[in-house]
Each structure stands twice: as structure tokens, then as C-alpha cells.
Amino acid sequence: MQILTEADQSKIHLATMDILRDIGINFYDPEAVEIFKHHGIRVDGNTVHIEEKDIQKALNTVPSQFQVTAQNPEKSVIIGGDHLVIAPGYGATAMITPDRKQRLAVMADYDNFCRLVQTSKSIDMNGCLMVEPSDRQPKFAHLDMLKSNIVLCDKPFLGSTMSRQAANDCIEMAAIAWGGKDELKNKPVMVAIISTLSPLQYSAEMCGALIEYARHGQVNMIGLLMMAGTTGPVTLPGLLALQNAEMLAGVTLTQLVNPGAPVIYGSTSTVTNMRTGSLSIGAPELSMIQNATIQMGKFYGLPCRGSGGLTDAQYPDMQAGIESTLALTTTVMSGANFILHGCGILGSYLAMSYQKFLADEEICSMLRRMLKSIEVTDERIDLTTIKSLGIGKEYLTHPKTLAHCRTEFYLSDLMNRDDYTTWSGKGKQLLTERLLEIFKKRMDEDVQPDIAPEIADDLNRYVQAKTG
């Protein structure tokens, strides 16, 4: 799927350069403005006017591929090239329960999602703010979430960008786990989601977080959620040019702070529901924007982020399945290197669900199977067997079938493959019911990673000292 031609990409690029030069981007952080000014870039108050040569200079130092190191080295991931890394949902305030009710998320929910990520065969990276715990003070919640990331899961994780202080806390806590801040500078261990304030603005909080993560060699994922028709142009080409300007401005700042600092390019922009004025992430245009955004990222040689199992549905029902499958499939097939919101999202980002997490996880597993190439060799074509069986004979009982039947095909532990009589005899179980069984099984079987006791103690002391 290539929604943009090469001519389209060049046209969007030129429009972007015009926006950056003539309109500029507002950065509401004194240090960010000073960094641009120090490098000879034109500044007018908080407005920074970036020339094409400055963008190109930054692009020249961004790594096209890099590793994010996990506590368990076997679970480290590579972002860029042909690699795909999937992370769970982000930013939800509520949980949807199996009885279709909504409640505020709490820290126990966050911990359960950490455990689901830990036991997942398809999710490569743990999140941050997978849910916002209502039983923690917002100012300090990131401390408990990052501690859970380190203690409950040994995969790479996302860091907080709630403020410059939150970013520094994450760096300090990661330094406890990895043996000091000097160890982190050339070893990214976390990814920070830097969101713009569309149109054409960066908040002080995001500027501060971006600067600190770049300064310490961690990954900044420059992204945004622009809404066509409200916070961005109603036409998709206009939206693509405007969001491109915002993202390239952030990429440039990372390289001015620390040339070579790893960056991921990508948005989760979509359209406005013109009937209500609300966000619509289940719309097909989201997938069109995803494809075009990933093309533009590759146009610049940058690792690209895409969106995951997104839906406007309030429950993991058929609507959620349709919209999430469309979004995930388009993103994967467009060549994304990193997927955020891979699992769990409901209600236009406002809610998460354990059932939805597991359903999306199954979609991710199927897509990973589809991405595997078909190995074509003489042995696998196996003309000898084809000729020996000839016309009209069956393959089911052949030794070659018996040898490969457990490894050749994708075998789902979730989907129903029974006929009606067998399914009926087993109680006519619905998928949502099966998902609850699997969730309970995963929680029962989860084993906490083997973390050094002194690291756990130091993390606890750090959190207690910060929260008083």
C-alpha cells in the first residue's frame, strides 16, 4: 500500500519547508528557544523559524536504526530497517469491565498490564501510562508506573513525558537499574512519547522532557494527534504537511541537543467526526493518514511509528474488532517500525480493557505470521512427494504432513475453529468469555522477573524520597 506517489511526497516536503520558514513553530520553553538561537536559527519570541538546511543537517545525524536495551538482554529490540516493535495502549483514564461498565483505572490495573506484557509473545515493549492510576497523585504517578515497569517486566519500556522533572525521574530510576547515568548515554533503554500541541506548538512540559531524554541518549518518539477539521486542515494533504512541520521541528531539536540521539517519527492523526466535533479513531481516514505518514518518515530515512488497535467502540465487540483490525493491518503492512497502542484501547483512547488487550494481541500475532516470508526451496516444494501421490490421492496421512503439521501453520489458542455441533457441545462459549479465561490464566502463570534485591530496594527508596 503506497497512498502517496514520489511527486506527492516531494510536494508535501516543499509545503512543510514553507510552513517552517514562514510561519514557524512555537516552543514554550526558554531553554529550547535558546538552543535554536545558539545554533543560528531565527527566533522571534517563542516562534522558531527553521530553514531547510537546518532540517537536513539534523536528518543527517539521526540514526536510521538503533537498539533499545532490555533488562533481559534477550528481549532487547531493534527499531528501524525492517524491524517491527509493538507496545501496548497509552493514556487511558478508565477501564471497561466485562459487564460493560466503566470505572476509573487504578495502579493495580497498571500492574496487571505490565504482567500481560511480560507474558506476551507478541508485545515487545512495556508501556507507560497504559492507564492513568486514579489512586495515585498525578504529580507522582509516573514514579510508581516506572517502578512497576522495571520490577514487573524485563522488556524495554516507555518513559514519562508529563514534565521535565518526570523525565529526569525516569532517567534516574533507569540509572539505578542499569548501573548509572553514564551507562545510559550510549545505551537507550526507554522511549519517550513527545506530543506536539497542534497546530504548530510544543508545550513547556514536552520541550523539557524532549531535551532531557535527548541529552541522556534516550529515544524520543516525536508524534502528535492532529484532528483534520479542528486542530488541523480538513484536507488530508494539508494535514500531512502541517503535522510533518511539527514533527521535523522536534526531530531538529533532538539533534541540536545531542547529535545522533535516536528518534522515531510518526503520528496518530485522524479526522473529526463532523456530526459531533469529537475525535474519530475508528475512521478509515486514520489508516490512510497512517500509511502516508509512514511513507513520509521513510522519505526522510527515519524509523517510523504507527498506530495500533484503535477503535471508537466502548466494548470489545464486533465494531472494536473491525476498526482495530483495519488500523493494525494497515499500519503493519505500511512498514511501521514501532506500533504504539498495539493492544487494549477502547473509547477513542479513553479506556482500556483486559479482554481487548488479549484480542488485539491475537491480531498482532496473526500479522506477525503474515509478515514472515515463504521460504521457497526445492525441499519445501517437494516434487518427490507431489509426484509419488500423483492424481487424486490424499496428503493427510502422509509422513511429510505429520512431520510439519504442528509447525507449518499458525495455531491459535484463542479463536474458535470447531464446527457448530462441537462448539455447541462445549457450551457455545463467546470470544469475550474465552478472553476472560485466558486473562485469569495469564495472571496465575505470571512469574515476576528476577531483579537484584538491591535494585528493587534502591527504586523503592527513590520513590519514597520523592513522594514523602
BELLIN-V236229 format. One record per pair of residues at least 24 apart in sequence whose ideal C-beta (glycine too) atoms are under 6 Angstrom apart, sorted by sequence separation. I is the first residue (numbers start at 1). GAP is how many residues later the second one is. D is the distance in Angstrom with one decimal. If there is no record, write none. Layout:
i=I gap=GAP d=D
i=I gap=GAP d=D
This chain:
i=24 gap=24 d=5.6
i=142 gap=24 d=4.6
i=146 gap=24 d=5.4
i=243 gap=24 d=5.2
i=307 gap=24 d=5.8
i=24 gap=25 d=4.3
i=222 gap=25 d=4.8
i=306 gap=25 d=3.5
i=105 gap=26 d=3.5
i=107 gap=26 d=4.0
i=194 gap=26 d=5.3
i=198 gap=26 d=5.7
i=243 gap=26 d=5.5
i=267 gap=26 d=5.3
i=106 gap=27 d=5.4
i=126 gap=27 d=4.6
i=146 gap=27 d=5.2
i=150 gap=27 d=5.2
i=266 gap=27 d=5.9
i=21 gap=28 d=5.9
i=106 gap=28 d=5.9
i=107 gap=28 d=5.6
i=190 gap=28 d=5.6
i=191 gap=28 d=4.3
i=192 gap=28 d=5.4
i=193 gap=28 d=5.2
i=194 gap=28 d=5.2
i=195 gap=28 d=6.0
i=196 gap=28 d=4.1
i=198 gap=28 d=4.5
i=222 gap=28 d=3.8
i=106 gap=29 d=4.6
i=107 gap=29 d=5.8
i=126 gap=29 d=5.2
i=195 gap=29 d=5.7
i=222 gap=29 d=5.6
i=281 gap=29 d=4.3
i=282 gap=29 d=5.0
i=20 gap=30 d=4.5
i=21 gap=30 d=5.9
i=104 gap=30 d=4.0
i=125 gap=30 d=5.7
i=128 gap=30 d=3.7
i=188 gap=30 d=5.3
i=191 gap=30 d=5.4
i=282 gap=30 d=4.0
i=306 gap=30 d=3.3
i=125 gap=31 d=4.8
i=126 gap=31 d=4.0
i=127 gap=31 d=5.3
i=128 gap=31 d=5.9
i=159 gap=31 d=4.2
i=161 gap=31 d=5.1
i=186 gap=31 d=5.9
i=188 gap=31 d=4.9
i=308 gap=31 d=4.8
i=310 gap=31 d=6.0
i=128 gap=32 d=5.5
i=161 gap=32 d=5.8
i=184 gap=32 d=5.6
i=185 gap=32 d=4.2
i=265 gap=32 d=4.1
i=304 gap=32 d=5.4
i=157 gap=33 d=5.5
i=158 gap=33 d=5.2
i=159 gap=33 d=4.8
i=198 gap=33 d=4.2
i=304 gap=33 d=5.3
i=305 gap=33 d=4.5
i=306 gap=33 d=5.3
i=308 gap=33 d=3.9
i=314 gap=33 d=5.1
i=114 gap=34 d=5.1
i=198 gap=34 d=5.8
i=220 gap=34 d=5.2
i=303 gap=34 d=4.5
i=307 gap=34 d=5.5
i=308 gap=34 d=3.9
i=17 gap=35 d=4.7
i=88 gap=35 d=6.0
i=110 gap=35 d=5.8
i=118 gap=35 d=4.2
i=310 gap=35 d=5.8
i=328 gap=35 d=5.2
i=332 gap=35 d=4.7
i=117 gap=36 d=5.4
i=312 gap=36 d=5.0
i=324 gap=36 d=5.8
i=86 gap=37 d=5.4
i=90 gap=37 d=5.7
i=107 gap=37 d=5.9
i=111 gap=37 d=5.3
i=115 gap=37 d=5.9
i=265 gap=37 d=4.1
i=316 gap=37 d=5.6
i=86 gap=38 d=5.4
i=87 gap=38 d=4.3
i=91 gap=38 d=5.5
i=114 gap=38 d=4.0
i=266 gap=38 d=5.1
i=325 gap=38 d=5.6
i=85 gap=39 d=4.6
i=88 gap=39 d=4.6
i=90 gap=39 d=5.6
i=92 gap=39 d=4.9
i=93 gap=39 d=4.9
i=114 gap=39 d=4.8
i=264 gap=39 d=5.0
i=265 gap=39 d=5.7
i=266 gap=39 d=2.9
i=268 gap=39 d=4.4
i=287 gap=39 d=5.8
i=316 gap=39 d=4.7
i=85 gap=40 d=5.8
i=87 gap=40 d=5.6
i=214 gap=40 d=4.3
i=287 gap=40 d=5.7
i=290 gap=40 d=5.8
i=294 gap=40 d=4.5
i=316 gap=40 d=4.2
i=89 gap=41 d=5.7
i=264 gap=41 d=4.9
i=282 gap=41 d=3.7
i=290 gap=41 d=5.2
i=294 gap=41 d=5.8
i=369 gap=41 d=4.4
i=88 gap=42 d=5.4
i=163 gap=42 d=4.8
i=167 gap=42 d=4.0
i=215 gap=42 d=5.6
i=230 gap=42 d=4.7
i=294 gap=42 d=5.5
i=214 gap=43 d=4.1
i=215 gap=43 d=5.7
i=219 gap=43 d=4.5
i=220 gap=43 d=5.4
i=221 gap=43 d=4.1
i=223 gap=43 d=5.6
i=224 gap=43 d=5.0
i=225 gap=43 d=5.1
i=226 gap=43 d=4.1
i=228 gap=43 d=4.4
i=229 gap=43 d=4.0
i=287 gap=43 d=3.8
i=291 gap=43 d=4.4
i=316 gap=43 d=5.6
i=164 gap=44 d=2.8
i=168 gap=44 d=5.6
i=214 gap=44 d=4.7
i=223 gap=44 d=5.2
i=225 gap=44 d=6.0
i=164 gap=45 d=5.9
i=167 gap=45 d=4.2
i=171 gap=45 d=5.1
i=227 gap=45 d=4.8
i=167 gap=46 d=5.7
i=211 gap=46 d=5.5
i=77 gap=47 d=5.1
i=214 gap=47 d=4.3
i=161 gap=48 d=4.0
i=164 gap=48 d=5.8
i=196 gap=50 d=4.3
i=309 gap=51 d=3.7
i=240 gap=52 d=5.5
i=244 gap=52 d=5.8
i=362 gap=52 d=4.9
i=194 gap=56 d=5.8
i=281 gap=67 d=5.4
i=279 gap=69 d=5.1
i=188 gap=74 d=5.5
i=264 gap=74 d=5.4
i=355 gap=77 d=5.6
i=358 gap=77 d=4.9
i=77 gap=79 d=5.8
i=75 gap=80 d=4.8
i=355 gap=80 d=4.1
i=358 gap=80 d=5.6
i=72 gap=82 d=3.9
i=71 gap=83 d=4.3
i=221 gap=84 d=5.6
i=70 gap=85 d=5.2
i=354 gap=85 d=4.7
i=70 gap=86 d=4.7
i=68 gap=88 d=4.4
i=69 gap=118 d=5.2
i=68 gap=120 d=5.0
i=69 gap=120 d=5.1
i=25 gap=175 d=5.1
i=26 gap=175 d=4.6
i=27 gap=175 d=4.9
i=28 gap=175 d=5.8
i=29 gap=175 d=4.5
i=32 gap=175 d=4.2
i=28 gap=176 d=4.6
i=29 gap=178 d=3.4
i=29 gap=179 d=5.7
i=27 gap=180 d=5.5
i=55 gap=193 d=5.4
i=58 gap=193 d=5.8
i=58 gap=194 d=4.2
i=61 gap=194 d=5.0
i=66 gap=196 d=4.4
i=55 gap=197 d=5.9
i=58 gap=197 d=3.9
i=61 gap=198 d=4.2
i=50 gap=199 d=6.0
i=61 gap=199 d=5.3
i=63 gap=199 d=5.5
i=62 gap=201 d=5.1
i=50 gap=202 d=6.0
i=100 gap=215 d=5.4
i=39 gap=217 d=5.3
i=96 gap=219 d=6.0
i=35 gap=221 d=5.2
i=131 gap=221 d=5.3
i=80 gap=223 d=4.0
i=25 gap=224 d=4.4
i=79 gap=224 d=5.0
i=16 gap=225 d=5.2
i=20 gap=225 d=5.1
i=15 gap=226 d=4.0
i=19 gap=226 d=4.3
i=12 gap=228 d=5.3
i=16 gap=228 d=4.4
i=12 gap=229 d=5.1
i=16 gap=229 d=4.8
i=64 gap=237 d=5.4
i=122 gap=239 d=5.3
i=59 gap=241 d=5.6
i=116 gap=241 d=5.9
i=120 gap=241 d=5.9
i=122 gap=242 d=4.2
i=122 gap=243 d=4.6
i=90 gap=250 d=5.9
i=96 gap=250 d=5.3
i=89 gap=252 d=4.9
i=85 gap=253 d=5.0
i=86 gap=253 d=4.6
i=87 gap=253 d=5.4
i=83 gap=254 d=5.9
i=88 gap=254 d=5.7
i=87 gap=255 d=5.8
i=88 gap=255 d=4.7
i=89 gap=255 d=3.9
i=96 gap=255 d=5.0
i=86 gap=256 d=4.0
i=88 gap=256 d=5.6
i=89 gap=256 d=4.3
i=94 gap=256 d=5.9
i=80 gap=257 d=5.5
i=94 gap=257 d=4.3
i=95 gap=257 d=6.0
i=96 gap=257 d=4.3
i=79 gap=258 d=5.3
i=91 gap=258 d=5.7
i=79 gap=259 d=5.6
i=92 gap=259 d=5.2
i=92 gap=260 d=4.3
i=89 gap=263 d=5.3
i=86 gap=278 d=5.5
i=177 gap=278 d=5.5
i=176 gap=282 d=4.8
i=176 gap=283 d=5.8
i=3 gap=285 d=5.9
i=3 gap=288 d=4.6
i=4 gap=288 d=5.2
i=3 gap=289 d=5.1
i=173 gap=289 d=6.0
i=1 gap=290 d=5.4
i=9 gap=290 d=4.8
i=4 gap=291 d=4.9
i=154 gap=295 d=4.0
i=151 gap=300 d=5.9
i=151 gap=305 d=6.0
i=147 gap=312 d=5.0
i=147 gap=316 d=5.7
i=143 gap=320 d=4.6
i=119 gap=323 d=5.1
i=143 gap=323 d=5.6
i=119 gap=327 d=5.3
i=140 gap=327 d=4.8
i=115 gap=331 d=4.5
i=1 gap=332 d=5.8
i=1 gap=333 d=5.9
i=98 gap=338 d=5.9
